[in-house]
């Protein structure tokens, strides 16, 4: 299979498989009213998806070093279909949390194993760009999920997009089953299923931490942006001319080109330099974005879209960078650790955001300001980790000529 066909196939399947991704976030105000959820409980359900992902991804992605990633992907996509459709039976906090955790397990077996399947079938310069498109397709799937949930719920209640998301996952399974050829796995020396050896590399550890705080900010934004738009309308006493789900779709969709072009700029200007600059810019914007709820709607929308660009401009570059620094013999394990630590941030982001709103008040501007600002402050750990790793690499480079001269 040629690189373009493999990339299009897996990007398309990923987009379909994520049809249920934003179901809860898109209809969060409705679910809060329906089940009487507090902001903290809503944060738990929103983050519970990533809790399931975080628990399962070290095992499922680690298995791709022993078995063809295609097999892991296919089994997990069936689980995704069942979990998406099964959410129709949710009727309170605990049942909703359980179904979302199960859906997160399904994503754990499709997202990174799908990336492993892609990277194993493409070599050379095309690999970095294929990774960028695949990573950006995560945002496309998320954006379409917001619209699927928000618009279809108007016609058939939240149950309609729930069931349809299960059908989309089955279509994704069929695409990969018939479209992606099996590939033999290169055998490496036997090792433990959960091998922490890649974390001995300072570069791998730095990318894992940077990805964790990146996801903390990214998924807090995606989980709460609909509620933020609703709050802005209530604050100003008028309904926004664009619904929260459409704003969420735009916020997520704009991240796709931002992620792809961000990787291109990283290749041109240097990955570490680019990542540090983008993450610092995003942290700075986070300190002010919560206050934009008091601005005219069009201006708030512009600022939120700019913030989304800053939040996502490092997505592909982080993942491509991890693949570059991870040793080939441990690449699946390194990707599993990277994804596990990264989505621990995705779990904590929506939860910490919700806790902040409960503590300071979701009806006050200061509450929303503090919630966004907290995400920005935690994001600063990312550029600090990358600087730390880069400093160590520079020191090794300086020592190497001296050792050779001796």
ABEGO torsion letter per residue (X at the ends): XBAAAAAAAAAAAAAAAAAAAAAAAAAAAAAAAAAGBBAAAAAAAAAAAAAAAAAAAAAAAAAAAABBAAAAAAAAAAAAAAAAAAAAABABAAAAAAAAAAAAAAAAAAAAAAAAAAAAABBEAAAAAAAAAAAAAAAAAAAAAAAAAAAAAAAAEAAAAAAAAAAAAAAAAAAAAAABBBBBBBBBBBBBABBAAAAABAAAAAAAAAAAAAAAAAAAAAAAAAAAAAAAAAAAGBBBABBAAAAAAAAAAAAAAAAAAAAAAAAAAEAAAAAAAAAAAAAAAAAAAAAAAABBAAAAAAAAAAAAAAAAAAAAAAAAAAAAABBAAAAAAAAAAAAAAAAAAAAAAAAAAAAAAAAAEAABAAAAAAAAAAAAAAAAAAAAAAAAAAAAAAAAAAAAAAAAAX
